[in-house]
Amino acid sequence: MKHPADLRSLHSFVTVAREGNVSRAAALLHLTQPAVSLQLKRLSEYTGLVLFRRTARGLELTRDGETLLKKAERVLEAVEEFSHAARRMTGTLSGTLRIGTIVDPDFIRLGRFLAELLEAAPGLQAELVHGMSGDVPVRLQRGEIDMGFMLDESLADMPVQGAPFHHQTLTRFRYLVIAPAGWERRVAGLGWAGLAELPWVGTPPASVHHRLLERRFRETGAEQNRVALVDQEPSMLAMVRSGVGLSLCRESIALYEKQANGLVVVEDMPLDTTLAVLVPETRRYEPAINLSLVLLSRIWTGLP
């Protein structure tokens, strides 16, 4: 089992089981039929079980599917009960929630999160503290923020190793190596050790770029040749466009830069990572933090 089942897959599974038809279930879920079929496939792969069989009347649950249906329904009922409890609590929420933010607000869906948070709890004031990803656990530990978005939630390479944090993964994505236009031959066929010798636009230790590359170069015994040090993604992109050296870049932006500005993208050496929200373990059930986790889960899973 590679990845745990998510709420969207369970929701699709339960709806298809009740309707006996993917098309009707898709209409009820406001999804396309292929999207529902893909979620069922992922759930089947995750469980390693055959959940449905096709009949003349449509889809019917197998015995394993019938067993899992009851459990899936209980999970969704628990989530709904949890959401109702959170909504009942919002009328009494007040004060300030200090949120550590990172990268660009659109990528972390910050605007939608804040809009739904303030709609659910009008008495709650959100205070944003912007910084690099690696600053989030340190600021949480110091009590400077109450929760924070974080790229690559692994704390193994940080001084706060072992700190009691709860992380909720929101999405998985990947970074690609990008190089200035015209560097196709310079990067062609190089592994990580070879790339390390080329000039790089470096980043501070608190940056996710630094942590991802540091781990990869450590594995190969290579040392990154940093010729500049910046802490903002726009500045990193500007330096790559100017021909300074290599950098990491989120896949979606890297492919856009390749199309728009001719940057070279090393597409066969991705670095997978995650976007998560981090909160102190001892505070995860505090009303404002708990509500935030529920809202973020809904926003990123697409549930209503």
C-alpha positions as CSV (number, residue, x, y, z in Angstrom):
1,M,0.0,0.0,0.0
2,K,1.8,3.1,-1.2
3,H,-0.5,5.9,-0.1
4,P,-3.4,5.9,2.4
5,A,-6.9,6.2,1.1
6,D,-8.2,9.7,1.1
7,L,-11.7,11.0,1.8
8,R,-12.5,11.7,-1.9
9,S,-11.9,8.0,-2.7
10,L,-14.1,6.9,0.2
11,H,-16.8,9.3,-0.8
12,S,-16.8,8.0,-4.4
13,F,-16.8,4.4,-3.2
14,V,-19.8,4.9,-1.0
15,T,-21.7,6.8,-3.6
16,V,-21.1,4.3,-6.4
17,A,-22.0,1.5,-4.0
18,R,-25.3,3.2,-3.2
19,E,-26.1,4.1,-6.8
20,G,-24.7,1.0,-8.5
21,N,-23.6,3.1,-11.4
22,V,-20.5,5.3,-11.9
23,S,-22.3,7.9,-14.1
24,R,-25.1,8.6,-11.6
25,A,-22.5,8.7,-8.8
26,A,-20.4,11.2,-10.8
27,A,-23.4,13.4,-11.3
28,L,-24.2,13.4,-7.6
29,L,-20.6,14.1,-6.7
30,H,-20.3,16.9,-9.4
31,L,-17.3,15.0,-10.9
32,T,-16.5,13.5,-14.2
33,Q,-17.1,9.8,-14.7
34,P,-13.3,9.2,-15.4
35,A,-12.4,11.0,-12.1
36,V,-14.7,8.7,-10.1
37,S,-13.4,5.6,-11.9
38,L,-9.8,6.7,-11.1
39,Q,-10.6,7.1,-7.4
40,L,-12.2,3.7,-7.3
41,K,-9.1,2.3,-9.0
42,R,-6.8,3.9,-6.5
43,L,-8.9,2.6,-3.6
44,S,-8.8,-0.9,-5.0
45,E,-5.0,-0.6,-5.5
46,Y,-4.6,0.7,-2.0
47,T,-6.6,-2.1,-0.4
48,G,-5.4,-4.8,-2.8
49,L,-9.1,-5.9,-3.1
50,V,-11.7,-6.2,-5.8
51,L,-14.5,-4.0,-4.5
52,F,-17.1,-4.3,-7.4
53,R,-18.2,-6.7,-10.0
54,R,-20.0,-5.8,-13.2
55,T,-23.5,-7.3,-13.8
56,A,-26.3,-6.7,-16.2
57,R,-27.8,-4.2,-13.8
58,G,-24.6,-2.3,-13.2
59,L,-21.9,-2.5,-10.5
60,E,-22.4,-4.7,-7.4
61,L,-20.3,-4.9,-4.4
62,T,-18.1,-8.0,-3.8
63,R,-18.1,-9.5,-0.3
64,D,-14.9,-7.6,0.4
65,G,-16.6,-4.5,-0.9
66,E,-19.6,-5.0,1.4
67,T,-17.3,-5.3,4.4
68,L,-15.4,-2.1,3.5
69,L,-18.6,-0.2,2.7
70,K,-19.7,-0.3,6.3
71,K,-16.3,0.9,7.5
72,A,-16.2,3.7,4.8
73,E,-19.6,4.9,5.9
74,R,-18.5,5.1,9.5
75,V,-15.4,7.1,8.5
76,L,-17.5,9.6,6.5
77,E,-20.1,9.8,9.3
78,A,-17.3,10.6,11.8
79,V,-15.9,13.3,9.5
80,E,-19.3,14.8,9.1
81,E,-19.9,14.7,12.9
82,F,-16.5,16.3,13.3
83,S,-17.4,19.1,10.9
84,H,-20.7,19.7,12.6
85,A,-18.9,20.0,16.0
86,A,-16.4,22.4,14.5
87,R,-19.2,24.6,13.0
88,R,-21.0,24.7,16.4
89,M,-17.8,25.9,18.0
90,T,-17.1,28.7,15.5
91,G,-19.6,31.1,17.0
92,T,-17.5,31.3,20.2
93,L,-14.1,31.5,18.5
94,S,-12.2,34.8,19.0
95,G,-8.7,36.1,19.3
96,T,-5.8,35.9,16.9
97,L,-4.5,32.9,15.0
98,R,-0.9,33.4,13.9
99,I,-0.3,31.5,10.6
100,G,3.2,30.8,9.1
101,T,3.0,31.2,5.4
102,I,5.4,30.2,2.6
103,V,6.0,30.5,-1.1
104,D,3.2,32.1,-3.2
105,P,-0.3,32.3,-1.7
106,D,-2.0,30.8,-4.7
107,F,0.0,27.6,-4.5
108,I,-0.9,27.0,-0.8
109,R,-4.5,28.2,-1.5
110,L,-4.1,30.8,1.2
111,G,-6.9,33.1,0.0
112,R,-9.6,30.5,0.0
113,F,-8.4,29.1,3.4
114,L,-8.6,32.6,5.0
115,A,-11.9,33.4,3.4
116,E,-13.5,30.2,4.7
117,L,-11.8,30.5,8.1
118,L,-13.1,34.0,8.6
119,E,-16.6,33.1,7.3
120,A,-16.8,30.2,9.7
121,A,-15.3,32.2,12.7
122,P,-16.0,35.9,12.2
123,G,-14.6,36.7,15.6
124,L,-11.2,35.2,14.8
125,Q,-8.4,37.4,13.4
126,A,-5.8,35.8,11.2
127,E,-2.2,37.1,11.5
128,L,0.1,36.0,8.7
129,V,3.9,35.6,9.3
130,H,5.8,35.0,6.1
131,G,9.1,33.1,6.0
132,M,10.9,30.1,4.6
133,S,9.6,26.6,5.2
134,G,12.4,25.6,7.6
135,D,11.5,28.5,9.9
136,V,8.0,27.1,10.6
137,P,8.9,24.3,13.1
138,V,11.4,26.7,14.9
139,R,8.7,29.4,15.2
140,L,6.2,26.9,16.4
141,Q,8.6,25.7,19.0
142,R,9.3,29.3,20.2
143,G,5.5,30.0,20.3
144,E,5.8,32.7,17.6
145,I,3.1,31.2,15.5
146,D,0.2,28.8,16.1
147,M,0.3,26.8,12.9
148,G,2.2,27.0,9.6
149,F,2.4,25.7,6.1
150,M,5.6,23.7,5.4
151,L,7.2,22.1,2.4
152,D,8.8,18.7,3.1
153,E,7.5,18.1,6.6
154,S,10.4,15.8,7.5
155,L,12.2,17.2,10.5
156,A,15.1,14.8,10.3
157,D,17.6,17.5,9.2
158,M,16.5,20.2,11.5
159,P,17.6,21.3,15.0
160,V,14.0,20.6,16.2
161,Q,14.3,16.9,15.6
162,G,12.0,15.0,17.9
163,A,9.8,18.0,18.7
164,P,6.2,17.0,19.2
165,F,4.5,18.3,16.0
166,H,1.4,17.0,14.2
167,H,1.5,17.4,10.4
168,Q,-1.3,17.1,8.0
169,T,-0.2,16.5,4.4
170,L,-2.2,18.6,1.9
171,T,-0.7,17.5,-1.4
172,R,2.3,15.9,-3.0
173,F,4.3,17.5,-5.8
174,R,7.8,17.7,-7.2
175,Y,10.7,20.0,-8.0
176,L,12.8,19.9,-11.1
177,V,16.3,21.2,-11.8
178,I,16.3,24.2,-14.2
179,A,19.2,25.7,-16.1
180,P,19.8,28.8,-18.2
181,A,18.7,28.8,-21.8
182,G,21.3,27.2,-24.0
183,W,22.7,24.9,-21.3
184,E,21.3,21.7,-22.9
185,R,24.7,20.3,-23.6
186,R,26.1,21.3,-20.2
187,V,23.5,19.3,-18.3
188,A,22.9,16.5,-20.7
189,G,23.7,13.0,-19.3
190,L,24.9,14.3,-15.9
191,G,23.8,12.6,-12.7
192,W,23.6,14.4,-9.4
193,A,27.3,14.3,-8.8
194,G,27.9,16.0,-12.2
195,L,25.3,18.6,-11.7
196,A,26.7,19.5,-8.3
197,E,29.9,20.7,-10.0
198,L,28.1,23.2,-12.2
199,P,27.3,26.7,-10.8
200,W,24.2,26.8,-8.6
201,V,21.9,29.5,-7.3
202,G,22.0,28.4,-3.6
203,T,19.5,29.0,-0.9
204,P,19.7,29.2,3.0
205,P,19.4,26.1,5.1
206,A,15.8,27.0,6.0
207,S,14.8,26.7,2.4
208,V,13.2,23.5,1.1
209,H,15.4,23.7,-2.0
210,H,18.5,23.5,0.3
211,R,17.1,20.6,2.3
212,L,16.1,18.5,-0.8
213,L,19.4,19.1,-2.5
214,E,21.5,18.6,0.6
215,R,20.0,15.2,1.1
216,R,20.5,14.2,-2.5
217,F,24.0,15.5,-2.8
218,R,24.9,13.8,0.5
219,E,23.7,10.5,-0.9
220,T,26.1,10.8,-3.9
221,G,29.0,12.2,-1.9
222,A,29.0,15.4,-3.9
223,E,29.3,19.1,-2.8
224,Q,27.1,21.7,-4.4
225,N,28.9,24.5,-6.2
226,R,27.0,27.6,-4.9
227,V,27.9,30.8,-6.7
228,A,25.0,32.9,-5.2
229,L,22.7,32.8,-2.3
230,V,19.1,34.0,-2.4
231,D,15.9,33.3,-0.4
232,Q,13.1,34.2,-2.7
233,E,11.9,32.1,-5.7
234,P,11.4,35.2,-8.0
235,S,15.0,36.1,-7.4
236,M,16.2,32.5,-8.1
237,L,14.3,32.4,-11.4
238,A,15.7,35.8,-12.4
239,M,19.2,34.6,-11.8
240,V,18.7,31.4,-13.8
241,R,17.2,33.5,-16.6
242,S,20.3,35.7,-16.5
243,G,22.6,32.7,-16.9
244,V,24.0,32.6,-13.4
245,G,23.5,28.9,-12.8
246,L,21.1,26.0,-11.9
247,S,18.2,26.0,-9.4
248,L,15.3,23.9,-8.2
249,C,11.8,24.9,-9.3
250,R,8.3,23.6,-8.8
251,E,7.4,21.4,-11.8
252,S,4.5,23.6,-13.0
253,I,6.6,26.8,-13.0
254,A,9.6,25.0,-14.5
255,L,7.6,23.8,-17.5
256,Y,6.1,27.2,-18.0
257,E,9.6,28.8,-17.9
258,K,10.8,26.3,-20.5
259,Q,8.0,27.3,-22.8
260,A,8.0,31.1,-22.1
261,N,11.7,31.8,-21.6
262,G,13.6,28.9,-23.0
263,L,15.0,27.6,-19.7
264,V,16.4,24.1,-19.8
265,V,14.6,21.6,-17.6
266,V,16.1,18.4,-16.3
267,E,12.9,16.4,-16.3
268,D,14.3,12.9,-15.6
269,M,15.7,13.8,-12.1
270,P,12.7,15.0,-10.1
271,L,12.7,15.5,-6.3
272,D,9.4,14.5,-4.7
273,T,8.1,16.4,-1.7
274,T,4.9,17.5,0.1
275,L,3.0,20.5,1.2
276,A,1.7,20.1,4.7
277,V,0.4,22.1,7.6
278,L,2.3,21.8,10.9
279,V,0.8,22.4,14.4
280,P,2.1,21.6,17.9
281,E,0.9,18.1,18.9
282,T,-0.4,19.4,22.2
283,R,-2.5,22.1,20.5
284,R,-4.0,20.2,17.5
285,Y,-7.5,20.0,19.2
286,E,-7.7,23.6,20.3
287,P,-10.8,25.0,18.6
288,A,-9.2,27.5,16.2
289,I,-6.4,25.1,15.1
290,N,-8.8,22.2,14.9
291,L,-11.2,24.2,12.7
292,S,-8.3,25.2,10.5
293,L,-7.2,21.6,10.0
294,V,-10.8,20.6,9.0
295,L,-11.1,23.5,6.6
296,L,-7.8,22.7,4.9
297,S,-8.7,19.1,4.6
298,R,-11.9,20.0,2.9
299,I,-10.2,22.5,0.6
300,W,-7.5,20.1,-0.5
301,T,-9.7,17.0,-0.9
302,G,-12.5,18.9,-2.7
303,L,-15.2,17.8,-0.3
304,P,-18.1,20.3,0.2
